Amino acid sequence: SRTQQSQEKVSYIKSLYEVIRMSYRSLNPDEEKLEERVRTTWESFLVQLQEAHDFVHTQTPVMLEQLDQTYQTLHEEALAICHQATSGKFLDPSQHAPTILVDMRHLAEKFSVVQHNMEETSRWREMIVGTGYDLSALGIMVQQMDVRR
């Protein structure tokens, strides 16, 4: 991991300073300041890394809950649009066809926005836990609505 590689580099730098100190001479004041700066920077990094880990650890369940709620709301909205597009006036052959086609296009546009948001929510979940939501129902809904167009 990158942290491990960084740790190895910091250890290597420390060992170089030690070699200089033991084999050649004492570090001059500038070198001592630089060595101290490397040490304090590394320690600060480790503290910040732990804080980031703790933040992610505590926020992940909160974010997943919000994503689940958002997905559920979007899924219900998609179902409602699909139901509306496959029932009522859209099944009545006596309805004025051009009006029905305009209404169906509006529903399809609305469904497309919901579908995009569901796919985006699924991608976010996948980034957090490695798997997205099952979006197969969207394909079925699209097929059902396309039959009506």
Number of C-alpha atoms within 10 A of each C-alpha: 6 7 11 9 10 12 14 12 12 16 13 12 15 15 12 12 17 15 13 12 13 11 8 9 10 14 16 10 9 9 12 13 12 14 16 13 12 15 16 12 13 15 12 12 13 14 12 12 13 12 12 12 12 11 11 14 11 11 12 13 12 12 15 15 12 12 17 16 12 15 21 13 14 20 19 13 16 23 16 13 18 21 14 15 26 19 11 9 13 19 12 11 9 8 11 10 12 9 10 19 14 11 14 20 14 13 17 19 12 14 24 14 14 21 20 12 16 24 18 14 19 20 15 18 19 13 11 15 10 9 12 16 15 10 13 8 12 19 11 12 18 16 12 15 21 13 8 14 13
